[in-house]
C-alpha cells in the first residue's frame, strides 16, 4: 500500500490517480490511523519551504511518519518541496528542515541564463542519472525528460547521495537518496510516461 501524505500541499489526487491507473493500492493519508497498512510513503509538496515544514509539523503526521522512515526503514519519496524539506535548512526561509538527508536548499544561480524570465525553472528538462544501478531509475535513461517547477535546489552535504542531476544555468541535484529515503525535484505526477515509470519503480522497491 502506497501512502500519499496529505498535509495541505502537493498534487495529492494526481499521484493517487497514477497509482490507480497502475492498479497499485494507495491511500491518501491525512490522519495517522491511515498509516497502519502503508508500506511506502510519498511526501509531496508545492510552494514555500517554511510553509511546507510548518504544515507538515502541524498535521500530526510528522512523528508517525518519522518513526516509520527512520526506525522501520519504510521507503519514502519526497517530491519537489517535499524533497527540499528532507534537508536541514533553506535559503528561502528560516525554519529547520527534517534533517533526514544532510544538505541545504539553495537558490538557483541565474547568471548564466540568457532569457528574460529566469525563475522559476518551469517546464520539461532532461536529467542525467549519476547512479544507474538505483532501482528508482529502472527503464529510465539519462536524457529522459521530466517536468520541473522550482526556484531552489537541494545541495547535498555528501555528493554521493546525489543520484541524478539536471541543468538550468548550473548543474543541480534533481534526485537524492540516503538508504530508504528518496527525493526528486521534478514532478513525476506531471511527467507522463517517465514519471509513471518512476512512480511504478518506487512502488516496487
N, C-alpha and C positions, 0 to 999 in steps of 0.2 A: 504494500500500500504506500503510495506517494502522498506525503502530507505537504500541502501548499499553505505556507503561513500567511494568514490574513491579519495584518496589524494596521491597516488603513492606507497602505501604499503598495503599488505594484499591479501588474496586469494579471490578476488572480484568475479571472474567468478564461482568459486566453490560454493560460498554462493548463488549466483544467480541461479545456476543450481539445488541446493537443493530445493529452493522455486519453481522453475519451475516444478520439479518432484512432488511437493505437490499441484500444481495448485494454488499457492498463489501469487498474483500480487506483483512484485518487480521492482525496478528501480535502476540502478547504477547511483549514484549522483556524478557528477564531476563539477557541477555549481549550484549556489544557486537556480536558477529557477526550478530545478528538485525537490526541496523540497516542492513545492506547495501542492501536494496531498498526501504527506508522512504522515503516522500515527504512524509509528515506525521506529527507526533508528538503524542500525548496524554500529559500528565503528571498522573495522578490523585493523590488524597491524602485521607486522613481522619486525625483525631487531632490531635496537638500539633505546633506549628511546629518546635521543636528536634528532636523525634523524626523528623519528616519530612526535614528538611535533612540530618541526620546519616545517616539510612538511605540517602538518595539519594547523598550523598558517598561512602559506604562500598560502594555497589553496584557500583562500577566503570563506571557508566553516565554519570556527570555529565560527564566530559571529552568523550567522543564526542558526547553529545547537545549539549553547549555549542558544540562546533565546528560541528555541523550547523546549529544555530539561528542562531548569531551570525556564522559565516563563510560558510555556504552558503545562508542565508535560508530554511531549511526551516521551514514553518509549524508552530507549537506551540500547543497549547491546554492550559493549566493549569486543573484543576478543584478547587474547594474549597481544601484546604490546598496542593494542587498549584499553585493560583493564588497563595496567600499567600507561598510560598517564592520566587516570582519577585521579590519586593520585597527591600528592604535589611535590615530588622530587624522584630521583633515585640515588642509588649508582653507576649506570652505566654512569651517565653523570652529567652535571652542569645546565641544563635547568630546568625551573619550569614546572611542570605538570599543568593540567587543574584545579586541586584542587576541583573537584566536589565530590569526596569522600576523606576525610582526611586520609592520610597514606603515607608511604614511601616504595619505591621499594628496596628490599634487595637482595644481592647475596646469593644464596643457600649455606648453610654451608655443605661442603662435607666431614667433618672429620669422619662421621660415614659410609661413602660409601666405600666399600671394593674393588670394581672392578676398573680396571686401568683407563678407560675413565669415568671421573666423571661428567663433564659438556660438553655440555648441557644435561639437563634431557630430553631425547628423547625416545618416544615410548608410548606404552599403559600403563596406570596406573589406578587403581581403585580410586574412590572418596568416601568420607564419607559425607553424607548430614547432616548438622547441623540444618537446618530449613526445616523439612519435609513437612511443610504446604505451602511452597512457590510454586506458580503455575509454576515457571520455571522448576520444577522437577516433574511435573505430569507424572506418568508412568515411572519414572526413580527411581532406588533404590540405596541405599548405597551399595557399592561393584561393581556397574556397572563401566565399563572401558571407558576411553576417551583417545584421542591422545594428547600428550604433546610435546612441543619443546621449551625449555626456560632454562635460567640460573638464572633468577631473579624472585622474587615473590612479591606479594602485601601484606604488613604488615599494616593492618587497625589500625588506632588510636583507633577506637571503635570496639572491638571484636564482638559485637552484629550485626555488619554489615557483618560478615563472614557467608555465607550460605552453604558453602561446603569446605572441606579440602581434601588434598591428602598428601602422604608421599614420600619423596625422601631424605633419610638421616635425615630429620626433617619433622615434620608436618607443612604444609604451607597452606595458604588460596588459594583455586583454584576457588572460586566463591564468589563474594561480591555483596551487594545490599544496596542502600540508596534510599528509596522512589521509583521513577520511573527509577532509574539508576542501571543497572546491569553490572557486568564484570565477564568474565570467563578466566582463564589462559590457559585452553586447547583449542583445535581447534575442535569445533563441526562439521565443514565442512569436517573434515577428520576422524570423529569418527563413521562412518557408522550409524547403526540404533539408537544408543543412541544419537548421535549428531543430527540426523534428528529429533528425538523426541524433543530434547531441542529447536531446531530452530522452530519447529512447535508450541511448547508451548509459545515461545516468541511472535510469530505471533498472538497468541490467548489470550494474556494478556488482 
